[in-house]
Amino acid sequence: MRISTSKDGTDLAYDVSGDGPALVYITGATCFRRFRPVVGDVRVFATRFTVYSYDRRGRGDSGNAQPYAIEREVDDIEAMVDAAGGRAILYGHSSGAALALEAATRMPDKIDRVVIYDAPYVHDEAEQASYAELAATVREFLDQAKNARALKAFLHGIGMPGAFVALLPLFPGWNTMKALAPTLMYDIAITETLPPVERFANIRVPVKVVVGEKNPPGLQQVARELAAAIPQSSHQVLAGQDHMVSAKALLPILTEAAAGE
């Protein structure tokens, strides 16, 4: 385990794997660097990249300075890019995709390229209203220290299959996931708005916007809107994939992005 320190003094735990161009991996909700699916992703990515996999603030072995702000998470990404030598490719999954775009707006001189998968902004006002109701439910459970119920409510609310949610307590990382449940409010804060396309129109970094073919229409719509708004962007629907994307399916896209294709 290595430590990088963010601008506000928060310690960020990270691991480095592989050899090749520096790739900072920004995970989504309920994930941390030692979570088995994340470890599996890193193992695949590390065949082509030097992967910097870190615990976002409030997760795993990282700190959690308050109050929370999205800008502080962007500071954390900058700290990881600096740890990687001052320049890197960003890969963001789910809420991590939204953070990668925020980073691209602020530090284009430190980011070579961005690849995002399934940025989960709400796609219309109706979804925004239902998401606000979900946020209130999650917050209520968290206020009652019912982390497991908060986590399950969130995953059900965003459309995760019931069987998957029911089996989660059997996963080796379940206890850690419950401990980081309060960070769900961070992910909600990142994605509770419609895609900020006017602001992202100022991104001057090449961005690959990827979405899984099997994902619901809302995620597909958001991907199209982002790709249309970001000047140096391309859009790809990844065949056969849902939100839990296969790292092997994603690796060629990351490799092409690194090569400038």
N, C-alpha and C positions, 0 to 999 in steps of 0.2 A: 504494500500500500504506500502511495505517495501522497503528499499534501501540497496543494496550492492555496494561496490566500486571496480572497476576493477583496474588492476595494473597501468594503465595510468591516473587514477583519474576519469574515466567516471563513473557516477552514473547509476546504473541499477535498474529499478523499477521491483518489483516482488510481487507475491501473493503466499500464502501457503494455501493449502487445503487438507483435508483428514487426514488419519492416516494409517501408515504402513511404508514399506521401502521407503527411500527418492528417488524420481524420478524427475530429471531435464528434463523439456520439452523444446526442442529446435525447434522452429517453422521455417517454410519456408518463401518464398517471400510473401510480402504484408500482413503478419500476425502480430498481436500484442496481448498482453495478454488479452485485453478486447474485442477482436473481437469475435462476437457471435459463430462462429464455434470452436474457441479455447476454449472459456468458456464452450461450450458443451462437448468438449473432456475432459477437466479438471474435470468436474462434474462426468464423467464416471470413469476416472482413479482414482479419489479420493476415490472411494469405496474400493480400495485395497492398495493405496499408499498415502504417503505424497507427494503431487505434488508441485514442485517449478516451477511456470509459470512466465516467465520474458519477458520484452520487450527487444529484441535485440537492440544493439546500433543504434541510429537514429530513433527509433520507440517509439510510445506512450509516456511514461513519462521518458524514459531513455535519457541519454546524448549522445553526438556524437563527441567525440574528434577526431581531424584530425591529420595526414592523415590516411585514412583507410588502414588497413592491416588485412588479414585473421588471423594472429597471435594474433591480438588484440581481435578478436572475441573468439579465444580459451582462452585468458586470462579472458574474460567475463564468459565463461563456468566454468573456475576454480573458479572464484569469487562466482558463484552460488553454486558450489559443496561445497565450504567452508562455505557458508551460511547454507547449509543443514547439516553441522556438519563434513565436511571433507571427506565424502565418499558418493557416490550416484550411482544409475543406470541412464544412459542417454537414453532418447528417442528422436530421431531426425527425423523430417519429411521433405522430399524434400531437399532444400539446408541445412536445419538443420541437415539432415542425414549426409551430407558431413562434416559439422562442428563437429558432434559427433565423426566421425572417426578421424578427425584431433586431437581432444582432447584425444582420446584413444591412439594415437601414443605418446603423450607428457606426460600424467599424469596417467599411468596405476595404480599407487599406490593409486589413489583417486577414481577410477572408478571400480565398482563391475562388471557391465555388460553393454553392449550397445545393443539397439534394434533400427534398422533404417528402414525407410519405403520410398521407391522410391527415392533413391539417384539419382539426375538428371544430372549426368555428361554426356557430349556428348559421343556418342557411337562409332563414326567413324569420319574420316577426313571431309567427306562431311557435316555432321551435325555441326562439329566445324566451318566450313566456313560459313554456314548459320546462326549459332549462333552469329558469329562475325558481320555479317550484321545486325542482330537484335539488338545487343548491340549498334552499331553505330546509328541506328534509335532511340533507347530509349535515348541515350545520347543527340542526337540532340533536341528531344522534351524537355528534362530536361533543356538543355542550354537555351531554349526559354521560360522556366517556364510553359511549357504546361504539367503539371503533369498528368492530366487525360488522355491525348493522349498517354503519355509515358507508363502509366499503362496498358491501353487497348492494345497498340501495343505489349507489353511484353506478356500479357496473351494470346492474339491471336497467337503470335509467338511460344509459348511453347505448343500450341495445346489445350488450354481451349475451350470448346464449345462456339460458338458465342452467343447463347441464354444466357448462364451464364454471359458472359462478358457484354452483353447488359443490363442485369438486375442488375449488380453490383451497379449502382448509386442509386438504391432503397434500398440498404442495410443500416442499421443504422450506420455502421462503414465506409461508403464511404468517408466522408470528411477526416477522419483520414488516410485512405488508400492513398488518394491523397497526403496528407502531407508527408507521408513516401516514396513516389515514388522515391526520390533520392537514397534510399537504394537498389533499384533494381540493381544498379551498383555493390553493394556489393555481391548480390546473383549471378550475372553474373560472377564476379571475382572468386567466390568459385567453380563454376560448368562449366567453359568454356573450361576445359581441358578434355582429356581422363582420365578415372579413374587411379589415381596414384598407380597402383597395386604393383609396386616394393617397394614403401615406406610403403604401408599398409601391406605388408608381414611381417613387423616388429611388428605389433600390438600383444600385449600379453594379451589382455583382451577378454573374450568371447563375440562374436558378433552374433546377430541374424539378418540376412539380409532378409527383407520382401519386396515383391513387389505385387502389385495388379494384379489379373488375367486379368482384362480388360484393363490394360495399354498397350501402344504401344510396338512393339518389341525392340526398342532401350532401354527402361527402363528395360525390361526383360533381355536383354543382359548384361547391366551394373551390374544388381544384381548378375547374374551368375559369372561374372568376379570378382566381389568383394568377393563373397563367396569362390571362388576357390583360391583367393590370401591370404585371412586372415586365419591364422593358426587355431585359435579356433572359427570357425564360422559354422553356419548352414544357410540353404537357405529355404525359404518358400514362395510359391505363395499363396496369400490369395484369396480364391474363391469368385467370385462375386464382387470384389472391384476394383475401379479405383483410381485415384490419391487422390480424396477426400475420404479417407478411413473412414469407420465407427469406432468410438472409441469402440463400443461394440464388433465389430469383432476383434479388435486389443487387447482388454483387456486380453483375455486368453493367448495370446502370451507374453505379458508383465508379466503376473503372473507366467507363466512357466519359463520365463527367470530369474525372481527374485528368484524362487525356485531352480535354477540351472539345470533345465530340458532342 
